[in-house]
Amino acid sequence: MLRLFNVMEIMVLETVSEILSHNETLCNCERCRMDIAALALNDLPNSYVVTVEGEVMLRVQSLKQQAKVDVIKAVSKAIARVADYPHHQKKKAAR
């Protein structure tokens, strides 16, 4: 079955997971992750492909090298914005 995929979405979600997994000071909740992804995707061009579901990762790999720097830049910018203005209550520090 053919499907329509935004390759940038896949790359952004992977990059968000990768960056957040290496930084314990950033909130890793689902809301913050999705806010980061949404902000980053709004700064990046769409890159849609039509493919069979099993082939989408091959397409992602071929485009990843070209767009990786732009994705990292957009995700980093989005992380800073979400860290400054999260959509949930900041956790209070333990006393």
MIDOSE-1310 file (N, C-alpha, C; in nm, 2 decimals, decimal comma, always signed):
residues 95
mlrl	+0,08/-0,12/+0,00/+0,00/+0,00/+0,00/+0,09/+0,12/+0,00; +0,06/+0,22/-0,09/+0,14/+0,34/-0,09/+0,09/+0,44/+0,02; +0,19/+0,51/+0,07/+0,16/+0,60/+0,18/+0,23/+0,73/+0,15; +0,18/+0,84/+0,20/+0,25/+0,97/+0,19/+0,32/+1,00/+0,32
fnvm	+0,45/+1,03/+0,32/+0,53/+1,06/+0,44/+0,60/+1,19/+0,42; +0,60/+1,27/+0,53/+0,69/+1,38/+0,54/+0,82/+1,34/+0,60; +0,92/+1,33/+0,52/+1,05/+1,28/+0,57/+1,11/+1,36/+0,68; +1,08/+1,49/+0,67/+1,13/+1,59/+0,77/+1,07/+1,55/+0,91
eimv	+0,95/+1,51/+0,91/+0,89/+1,48/+1,04/+0,96/+1,36/+1,10; +0,99/+1,26/+1,03/+1,06/+1,14/+1,08/+1,20/+1,19/+1,13; +1,27/+1,27/+1,05/+1,40/+1,31/+1,09/+1,40/+1,40/+1,22; +1,30/+1,49/+1,22/+1,29/+1,57/+1,34/+1,26/+1,49/+1,47
letv	+1,17/+1,40/+1,46/+1,13/+1,32/+1,58/+1,25/+1,24/+1,62; +1,33/+1,18/+1,53/+1,45/+1,11/+1,56/+1,55/+1,20/+1,63; +1,57/+1,32/+1,58/+1,67/+1,41/+1,63/+1,63/+1,46/+1,77; +1,50/+1,49/+1,79/+1,45/+1,53/+1,92/+1,48/+1,42/+2,02
seil	+1,45/+1,30/+1,99/+1,48/+1,18/+2,08/+1,63/+1,17/+2,11; +1,71/+1,18/+2,01/+1,85/+1,17/+2,02/+1,91/+1,28/+2,12; +1,87/+1,41/+2,09/+1,92/+1,52/+2,17/+1,87/+1,51/+2,32; +1,74/+1,48/+2,34/+1,69/+1,48/+2,47/+1,74/+1,36/+2,55
shne	+1,78/+1,25/+2,48/+1,83/+1,14/+2,56/+1,97/+1,16/+2,61; +2,04/+1,26/+2,56/+2,18/+1,29/+2,60/+2,18/+1,41/+2,69; +2,07/+1,47/+2,73/+2,07/+1,59/+2,81/+1,96/+1,57/+2,92; +2,00/+1,54/+3,04/+1,91/+1,52/+3,15/+1,85/+1,64/+3,21
tlcn	+1,90/+1,76/+3,17/+1,84/+1,89/+3,23/+1,72/+1,93/+3,15; +1,70/+1,88/+3,03/+1,58/+1,92/+2,95/+1,46/+1,83/+2,98; +1,34/+1,89/+2,98/+1,22/+1,81/+3,00/+1,20/+1,71/+2,89; +1,17/+1,59/+2,92/+1,15/+1,48/+2,82/+1,01/+1,43/+2,81
cerc	+0,91/+1,51/+2,87/+0,77/+1,47/+2,87/+0,72/+1,48/+2,72; +0,61/+1,41/+2,70/+0,55/+1,40/+2,57/+0,51/+1,54/+2,51; +0,46/+1,62/+2,60/+0,41/+1,75/+2,55/+0,53/+1,84/+2,51; +0,64/+1,84/+2,58/+0,76/+1,91/+2,54/+0,82/+1,86/+2,41
rmdi	+0,83/+1,72/+2,40/+0,88/+1,66/+2,28/+0,80/+1,70/+2,16; +0,67/+1,70/+2,17/+0,58/+1,73/+2,06/+0,59/+1,88/+2,03; +0,60/+1,97/+2,13/+0,61/+2,11/+2,11/+0,74/+2,14/+2,03; +0,85/+2,07/+2,08/+0,98/+2,09/+2,01/+0,97/+2,05/+1,86
aala	+0,91/+1,93/+1,84/+0,90/+1,88/+1,70/+0,81/+1,98/+1,62; +0,70/+2,03/+1,67/+0,62/+2,12/+1,59/+0,69/+2,25/+1,56; +0,76/+2,31/+1,66/+0,83/+2,43/+1,63/+0,94/+2,41/+1,52; +1,01/+2,30/+1,54/+1,12/+2,27/+1,44/+1,07/+2,25/+1,30
lndl	+0,96/+2,17/+1,29/+0,90/+2,15/+1,16/+0,85/+2,27/+1,09; +0,80/+2,37/+1,17/+0,76/+2,50/+1,12/+0,87/+2,58/+1,06; +0,99/+2,55/+1,10/+1,11/+2,62/+1,05/+1,18/+2,55/+0,93; +1,13/+2,43/+0,90/+1,19/+2,35/+0,80/+1,10/+2,33/+0,68
pnsy	+1,16/+2,31/+0,56/+1,08/+2,28/+0,44/+1,02/+2,14/+0,45; +0,90/+2,12/+0,40/+0,84/+1,99/+0,39/+0,92/+1,91/+0,29; +0,92/+1,78/+0,31/+0,99/+1,69/+0,22/+0,90/+1,56/+0,21; +0,80/+1,57/+0,13/+0,70/+1,45/+0,12/+0,75/+1,35/+0,01
vvtv	+0,73/+1,23/+0,05/+0,76/+1,12/-0,05/+0,64/+1,02/-0,05; +0,62/+0,96/-0,16/+0,52/+0,86/-0,17/+0,59/+0,73/-0,18; +0,56/+0,64/-0,09/+0,64/+0,51/-0,09/+0,56/+0,40/-0,02; +0,61/+0,28/-0,04/+0,55/+0,17/+0,03/+0,60/+0,18/+0,18
egev	+0,52/+0,15/+0,27/+0,56/+0,17/+0,41/+0,70/+0,12/+0,45; +0,74/+0,00/+0,40/+0,87/-0,06/+0,43/+0,98/+0,02/+0,37; +0,96/+0,09/+0,27/+1,07/+0,16/+0,20/+1,09/+0,30/+0,26; +1,01/+0,35/+0,35/+1,02/+0,49/+0,39/+1,15/+0,51/+0,46
mlrv	+1,20/+0,42/+0,54/+1,33/+0,44/+0,61/+1,45/+0,45/+0,51; +1,44/+0,38/+0,40/+1,54/+0,39/+0,30/+1,55/+0,53/+0,24; +1,43/+0,59/+0,22/+1,42/+0,73/+0,17/+1,47/+0,82/+0,27; +1,44/+0,80/+0,40/+1,48/+0,89/+0,51/+1,64/+0,89/+0,51
qslk	+1,70/+0,77/+0,50/+1,84/+0,76/+0,51/+1,91/+0,84/+0,40; +1,85/+0,83/+0,28/+1,91/+0,90/+0,16/+1,90/+1,05/+0,17; +1,80/+1,10/+0,24/+1,78/+1,25/+0,25/+1,85/+1,30/+0,38; +1,88/+1,21/+0,47/+1,93/+1,25/+0,60/+2,06/+1,33/+0,60
qqak	+2,15/+1,28/+0,52/+2,28/+1,35/+0,51/+2,27/+1,49/+0,46; +2,18/+1,52/+0,37/+2,16/+1,65/+0,31/+2,10/+1,75/+0,41; +2,01/+1,70/+0,49/+1,92/+1,79/+0,57/+1,96/+1,78/+0,72; +2,05/+1,70/+0,76/+2,08/+1,68/+0,90/+2,12/+1,81/+0,98
vdvi	+2,20/+1,88/+0,92/+2,25/+2,01/+0,98/+2,13/+2,10/+1,01; +2,05/+2,12/+0,90/+1,93/+2,21/+0,92/+1,83/+2,16/+1,02; +1,82/+2,02/+1,03/+1,73/+1,97/+1,13/+1,78/+1,99/+1,27; +1,91/+1,96/+1,29/+1,97/+1,99/+1,42/+1,96/+2,13/+1,47
kavs	+1,98/+2,22/+1,37/+1,97/+2,37/+1,40/+1,83/+2,40/+1,44; +1,73/+2,35/+1,37/+1,59/+2,38/+1,40/+1,54/+2,32/+1,53; +1,59/+2,20/+1,56/+1,55/+2,13/+1,68/+1,61/+2,20/+1,80; +1,74/+2,24/+1,79/+1,81/+2,31/+1,90/+1,74/+2,44/+1,93
kaia	+1,70/+2,52/+1,83/+1,63/+2,64/+1,85/+1,49/+2,62/+1,92; +1,42/+2,51/+1,88/+1,29/+2,48/+1,93/+1,31/+2,43/+2,08; +1,42/+2,36/+2,11/+1,44/+2,32/+2,25/+1,46/+2,44/+2,34; +1,53/+2,53/+2,29/+1,56/+2,65/+2,37/+1,43/+2,73/+2,40
rvad	+1,34/+2,74/+2,30/+1,21/+2,81/+2,31/+1,12/+2,73/+2,41; +1,11/+2,60/+2,39/+1,02/+2,52/+2,48/+1,08/+2,52/+2,62; +1,21/+2,52/+2,64/+1,26/+2,53/+2,78/+1,23/+2,66/+2,84; +1,23/+2,77/+2,77/+1,19/+2,90/+2,82/+1,04/+2,91/+2,85
yphh	+0,96/+2,85/+2,76/+0,82/+2,87/+2,77/+0,74/+2,73/+2,76; +0,76/+2,64/+2,86/+0,69/+2,51/+2,85/+0,54/+2,53/+2,87; +0,47/+2,43/+2,81/+0,32/+2,44/+2,82/+0,27/+2,36/+2,94; +0,36/+2,33/+3,04/+0,32/+2,27/+3,16/+0,39/+2,34/+3,28
qkkk	+0,34/+2,30/+3,40/+0,40/+2,36/+3,51/+0,55/+2,31/+3,53; +0,64/+2,41/+3,56/+0,78/+2,36/+3,59/+0,78/+2,29/+3,72; +0,86/+2,18/+3,72/+0,87/+2,11/+3,84/+0,95/+2,19/+3,95; +0,90/+2,19/+4,07/+0,97/+2,26/+4,18/+1,09/+2,18/+4,22
aar	+1,19/+2,25/+4,25/+1,31/+2,18/+4,30/+1,29/+2,13/+4,44; +1,35/+2,01/+4,46/+1,34/+1,95/+4,59/+1,42/+2,03/+4,69; +1,37/+2,04/+4,81/+1,44/+2,12/+4,92/+1,51/+2,03/+5,01
